[in-house]
Amino acid sequence: SGETEFSGTEVPDIEVVDTVLTVYAPDDMAESFVTTEVEIAALNEETVVEQLIEAGVLPEGTEINSFAQSADKTRLTADFNSAFRDHLNSMGTAGEYVILGSVVNTFLTAYDADSILITVDQESLETGHNIYDQPLNFYE
């Protein structure tokens, strides 16, 4: 007859689904963005930076000093170490645009936010081309 080894309701296996992070990176011509979806175990700012380094957007040694998300979740603030600024300073205007845009878009998409204020060692991000002292929105 229909004897089974357990009683009660069978519980289906629970599949552990990793978070999918969309990483933005410059195309080969540094003219637009290409996206790659990467599975990550957990979403946090260090993981986002690691994936940007792996994608070649940021150099090894780039670290995030602090990160915050506003209570309404629409605004982010990220403070990077000087390796981030030095990397941007090593580029021309177009390279700076696509690298910074890749970082901005990756963070905004990951956290479903509208803007991100990026600082370096608690100071406004300044490069040879621009001063970024206002929150940045999604780069098209």
Backbone as numpy.savetxt, mean C-alpha at the origin, in Angstrom:
# Nx Ny Nz CAx CAy CAz Cx Cy Cz
-27.57 -49.99 8.87 -28.41 -48.80 8.87 -27.53 -47.56 8.87
-28.09 -46.37 9.02 -27.39 -45.12 8.79 -26.61 -44.59 9.96
-25.79 -45.44 10.59 -25.00 -44.94 11.71 -23.81 -44.12 11.23
-23.53 -43.02 11.93 -22.37 -42.20 11.60 -21.51 -42.07 12.85
-20.29 -41.62 12.65 -19.35 -41.53 13.76 -19.55 -40.29 14.61
-20.45 -39.41 14.21 -20.64 -38.19 14.99 -22.12 -37.91 15.07
-22.47 -37.09 16.03 -23.86 -36.70 16.11 -23.96 -35.20 15.91
-25.10 -34.71 15.62 -25.29 -33.28 15.41 -25.15 -32.94 13.94
-25.00 -31.67 13.70 -24.96 -31.17 12.33 -23.52 -31.13 11.84
-23.34 -31.57 10.63 -22.00 -31.52 10.06 -21.63 -30.07 9.77
-20.44 -29.69 10.18 -19.96 -28.32 9.94 -19.01 -28.36 8.76
-19.29 -27.57 7.75 -18.39 -27.57 6.59 -17.02 -27.01 6.98
-16.00 -27.46 6.28 -14.66 -26.91 6.52 -14.69 -25.41 6.28
-14.04 -24.69 7.15 -13.97 -23.24 6.99 -12.70 -22.93 6.25
-12.86 -22.31 5.13 -11.70 -21.99 4.31 -11.11 -20.67 4.81
-9.83 -20.67 5.06 -9.16 -19.44 5.47 -8.82 -18.69 4.20
-9.40 -17.53 4.06 -9.18 -16.75 2.85 -8.21 -15.62 3.19
-7.10 -15.61 2.49 -6.16 -14.51 2.69 -6.74 -13.24 2.10
-6.23 -12.14 2.58 -6.62 -10.85 2.04 -5.93 -10.67 0.69
-6.63 -10.09 -0.26 -6.02 -9.80 -1.54 -5.67 -8.32 -1.57
-4.41 -8.04 -1.82 -3.92 -6.67 -1.90 -3.66 -6.35 -3.36
-4.21 -5.23 -3.82 -3.93 -4.77 -5.17 -2.72 -3.84 -5.10
-1.63 -4.27 -5.72 -0.40 -3.48 -5.72 -0.30 -2.73 -7.04
-0.13 -1.42 -6.94 0.06 -0.58 -8.13 1.56 -0.40 -8.35
1.97 -0.45 -9.61 3.37 -0.24 -9.95 3.43 0.48 -11.30
4.52 1.18 -11.56 4.65 1.84 -12.88 4.77 0.81 -13.98
4.27 1.15 -15.17 4.49 0.28 -16.32 5.94 0.45 -16.78
6.33 -0.31 -17.79 7.74 -0.30 -18.23 8.19 1.08 -18.73
7.27 1.88 -19.18 7.61 3.20 -19.71 7.46 4.30 -18.65
7.08 3.92 -17.44 6.84 4.89 -16.35 5.81 5.94 -16.76
4.80 5.49 -17.51 3.76 6.41 -17.98 2.40 6.16 -17.34
2.18 4.95 -16.91 0.89 4.63 -16.29 1.11 3.53 -15.25
0.01 3.04 -14.70 0.09 2.06 -13.62 -0.37 0.69 -14.08
0.28 -0.33 -13.56 -0.19 -1.69 -13.75 -0.50 -2.23 -12.36
-1.49 -3.08 -12.27 -1.87 -3.62 -10.97 -1.63 -5.12 -10.93
-1.27 -5.59 -9.76 -1.09 -7.01 -9.51 -1.84 -7.32 -8.23
-2.58 -8.42 -8.24 -3.25 -8.82 -7.01 -2.39 -9.85 -6.30
-2.10 -9.57 -5.03 -1.22 -10.42 -4.24 -1.98 -10.88 -3.01
-1.87 -12.17 -2.70 -2.50 -12.66 -1.47 -1.58 -12.40 -0.30
-2.12 -11.79 0.74 -1.35 -11.53 1.95 -2.10 -12.13 3.13
-1.36 -12.49 4.16 -1.97 -13.13 5.32 -2.83 -12.15 6.11
-2.34 -10.91 6.22 -3.07 -9.90 6.98 -2.74 -8.53 6.42
-3.72 -7.65 6.46 -3.51 -6.30 5.96 -2.96 -5.43 7.08
-1.76 -4.94 6.89 -1.21 -3.91 7.76 -0.20 -3.12 6.94
0.21 -1.98 7.47 1.06 -1.09 6.69 2.41 -1.72 6.34
2.96 -2.56 7.24 4.24 -3.19 6.94 4.10 -4.14 5.75
3.00 -4.89 5.73 2.78 -5.81 4.61 2.63 -5.05 3.30
1.94 -3.91 3.33 1.78 -3.11 2.11 3.14 -2.65 1.62
3.97 -2.15 2.53 5.31 -1.69 2.14 6.15 -2.86 1.60
6.07 -4.02 2.27 6.81 -5.20 1.79 6.42 -5.54 0.36
5.12 -5.49 0.08 4.65 -5.84 -1.27 5.09 -4.78 -2.29
5.13 -3.51 -1.88 5.62 -2.46 -2.78 7.11 -2.64 -3.06
7.86 -3.10 -2.06 9.28 -3.39 -2.27 9.43 -4.58 -3.22
8.64 -5.64 -2.98 8.72 -6.82 -3.85 8.35 -6.49 -5.29
7.43 -5.54 -5.47 7.01 -5.15 -6.82 8.01 -4.21 -7.48
9.04 -3.81 -6.72 10.04 -2.92 -7.30 9.67 -1.45 -7.25
8.58 -1.13 -6.55 8.14 0.27 -6.45 9.03 1.01 -5.46
9.31 0.38 -4.32 10.13 0.98 -3.28 11.41 0.19 -3.12
12.49 0.88 -2.73 13.77 0.17 -2.55 13.81 -0.58 -1.22
14.65 -1.60 -1.15 14.92 -2.28 0.11 15.32 -1.22 1.13
14.88 -1.41 2.37 15.24 -0.45 3.40 14.18 0.60 3.65
13.17 0.65 2.76 12.06 1.58 3.00 11.22 1.05 4.15
10.97 1.90 5.13 10.16 1.48 6.27 9.12 2.54 6.57
8.07 2.10 7.22 7.01 3.01 7.63 7.16 3.22 9.14
7.33 4.48 9.54 7.53 4.80 10.95 6.23 4.77 11.73
5.19 5.31 11.12 3.88 5.33 11.77 2.80 5.37 10.71
1.62 4.89 11.11 0.51 4.81 10.16 -0.78 4.96 10.94
-1.72 5.70 10.41 -3.00 5.87 11.09 -4.11 6.01 10.06
-5.30 5.64 10.51 -6.50 5.78 9.69 -7.51 6.56 10.52
-8.15 7.55 9.90 -9.12 8.37 10.62 -10.31 7.54 11.07
-11.03 8.05 12.05 -12.17 7.32 12.62 -13.20 6.97 11.56
-13.40 7.88 10.61 -14.38 7.60 9.54 -13.78 6.78 8.40
-12.52 6.40 8.57 -11.79 5.51 7.66 -11.50 6.12 6.28
-11.75 7.41 6.08 -11.54 7.98 4.74 -10.15 8.57 4.55
-9.44 8.85 5.67 -8.14 9.50 5.56 -7.05 8.66 6.23
-5.92 8.55 5.53 -4.77 7.84 6.06 -3.61 8.82 6.27
-2.76 8.51 7.22 -1.48 9.21 7.33 -0.40 8.15 7.44
0.68 8.37 6.69 1.79 7.42 6.69 3.09 8.21 6.77
3.91 7.86 7.75 5.21 8.50 7.91 6.28 7.47 7.56
7.06 7.79 6.53 8.10 6.88 6.04 9.47 7.32 6.54
10.44 6.41 6.42 11.82 6.78 6.71 12.42 7.49 5.50
13.64 7.99 5.66 14.24 8.82 4.61 14.55 8.04 3.34
14.62 6.71 3.40 14.86 5.92 2.18 13.78 6.18 1.14
12.56 6.44 1.60 11.45 6.73 0.68 11.70 8.03 -0.08
12.04 9.10 0.66 12.32 10.39 0.03 13.54 10.30 -0.88
14.59 9.62 -0.41 15.81 9.50 -1.21 15.52 8.81 -2.53
14.66 7.80 -2.50 14.28 7.08 -3.72 13.55 8.03 -4.68
12.60 8.81 -4.17 11.89 9.76 -5.03 12.85 10.81 -5.59
13.80 11.24 -4.77 14.76 12.25 -5.22 15.71 11.74 -6.29
15.80 10.42 -6.43 16.72 9.85 -7.43 16.07 9.78 -8.80
14.83 10.23 -8.92 14.08 10.08 -10.17 13.79 11.42 -10.82
13.42 11.31 -12.07 12.89 12.48 -12.77 11.43 12.70 -12.38
10.83 13.73 -12.95 9.46 14.08 -12.61 8.49 12.93 -12.90
8.63 12.30 -14.06 7.70 11.22 -14.43 7.86 10.03 -13.49
9.11 9.68 -13.18 9.35 8.56 -12.27 8.79 8.84 -10.89
9.01 10.06 -10.41 8.47 10.44 -9.10 6.95 10.31 -9.10
6.31 10.78 -10.17 4.85 10.72 -10.26 4.34 9.28 -10.18
4.94 8.38 -10.96 4.40 7.01 -10.99 4.77 6.22 -9.72
5.92 6.53 -9.12 6.27 5.84 -7.87 5.35 6.32 -6.75
5.23 7.63 -6.59 4.36 8.16 -5.54 2.92 7.73 -5.78
2.48 7.79 -7.03 1.12 7.35 -7.37 0.89 5.88 -7.06
1.91 5.06 -7.28 1.79 3.63 -6.97 1.61 3.42 -5.47
2.37 4.16 -4.67 2.26 4.05 -3.21 0.89 4.54 -2.75
0.49 5.72 -3.23 -0.80 6.31 -2.85 -1.94 5.37 -3.23
-1.96 4.93 -4.48 -3.06 4.09 -4.96 -3.12 2.75 -4.23
-1.95 2.16 -3.94 -1.93 0.88 -3.24 -2.52 1.04 -1.84
-2.10 2.08 -1.12 -2.65 2.29 0.23 -4.13 2.65 0.20
-4.53 3.56 -0.69 -5.94 3.98 -0.73 -6.85 2.80 -1.09
-6.41 1.98 -2.02 -7.21 0.82 -2.42 -7.26 -0.20 -1.29
-6.12 -0.45 -0.65 -6.06 -1.46 0.42 -6.98 -1.09 1.58
-7.01 0.20 1.92 -7.79 0.63 3.09 -9.11 1.30 2.71
-9.44 1.29 1.43 -10.69 1.88 0.94 -10.85 3.31 1.47
-9.78 4.09 1.32 -9.76 5.46 1.82 -9.74 6.45 0.66
-9.99 7.72 0.97 -10.05 8.77 -0.05 -8.75 9.53 -0.21
-7.98 9.65 0.89 -6.75 10.43 0.81 -5.71 9.89 1.78
-4.45 10.23 1.49 -3.34 9.83 2.37 -2.35 10.98 2.45
-1.97 11.31 3.66 -0.93 12.31 3.88 0.36 11.54 4.14
1.35 11.77 3.28 2.63 11.07 3.42 3.66 12.06 3.95
4.33 11.66 5.02 5.41 12.45 5.58 6.67 11.57 5.66
7.81 12.22 5.87 9.07 11.51 6.04 9.69 11.99 7.34
9.90 11.08 8.26 10.45 11.41 9.58 9.72 12.61 10.20
8.40 12.57 10.17 7.50 13.57 10.75 7.57 14.95 10.09
8.13 15.02 8.89 8.18 16.30 8.17 7.52 16.13 6.82
7.10 17.26 6.22 6.51 17.21 4.89 7.47 16.54 3.92
6.89 15.75 3.02 7.69 15.10 1.99 8.07 16.16 0.97
9.37 16.39 0.82 9.86 17.33 -0.18 10.82 16.60 -1.10
10.63 16.83 -2.39 11.55 16.26 -3.38 12.09 17.43 -4.20
12.96 17.13 -5.13 13.49 18.17 -6.00 12.42 18.78 -6.89
11.27 18.12 -7.00 10.22 18.57 -7.91 9.00 19.15 -7.22
8.78 18.77 -5.97 7.51 19.13 -5.35 7.61 19.07 -3.83
6.67 19.75 -3.20 6.47 19.64 -1.76 5.09 19.03 -1.56
5.05 17.88 -0.92 3.78 17.18 -0.71 3.35 17.39 0.73
2.70 18.53 0.98 2.29 18.84 2.35 0.78 18.78 2.53
0.09 18.26 1.53 -1.36 18.08 1.58 -1.67 16.60 1.36
-2.82 16.15 1.85 -3.22 14.75 1.57 -3.32 14.51 0.06
-2.92 13.34 -0.36 -2.94 12.96 -1.78 -4.13 12.07 -2.04
-4.75 12.28 -3.20 -5.89 11.46 -3.61 -5.42 10.47 -4.66
-6.33 9.61 -5.07 -6.05 8.55 -6.03 -5.46 9.15 -7.32
-4.38 8.55 -7.79 -3.75 8.96 -9.04 -4.43 8.22 -10.19
-4.81 8.96 -11.22 -5.42 8.31 -12.40 -4.35 7.91 -13.40
